[in-house]
């Protein structure tokens, strides 16, 4: 998985996360996601970010969406984001060493 794919998947899942934030009626999460769209797009262009750095940022957002899904009891979205996180961890197994990720796996 190259950086372009990571960023594309991250942006796609931010869109799904925004829908989740709307369902949860969480304006803080909605604003966070709006900001993340710009951050993710701009991080793609910075050479000092490795593919792992971009994958880790993506994984952290997935964890946030998993936790939000659990809070509002939205098992469909929780399972979706959990599946995406597992796929990402298969490509970047070092993510499993991060405490932020391990707490939901």
Residue, then its C-alpha position, 0 to 999 in steps of 0.5 A: x500500500x503506497x502513500x497515495x492509496x493510504x491517503x485515498x482510503x483515509x479520505x474515503x473513511x473520513x467521509x464515512x466518519x463524518x456521516x457517523x459524526x452526524x448520526x452521533x450529533x457530535x459537532x466537535x467530531x464533525x469539525x475535527x473531520x472537516x479539519x482532517x480532510x485538509x491535513x490529510x491532503x497536505x500531509x501527502x505532499x510532505x516528504x518527511x512523513x513516511x508511509x508508516x506515519x500516514x498509516x498511523x494517522x489513518x489508524x488513529x482516526x479509525x480508532x476514534x471512529x470505532x470508539x464513537x461507533x461503540x458509544x452510540x451503539x452503531x455496530x455496522x459502522x464499528x465493524x466497518x472501521x474495525x475491518x479497515x483497521x485490521x486491513x491496515x495493520x496487515x500491511x503495516x504490522x508495526x501499528x500493532x505495537x502502538x498503544x493507541x491501536x492495541x486498545x481496540x484490537 
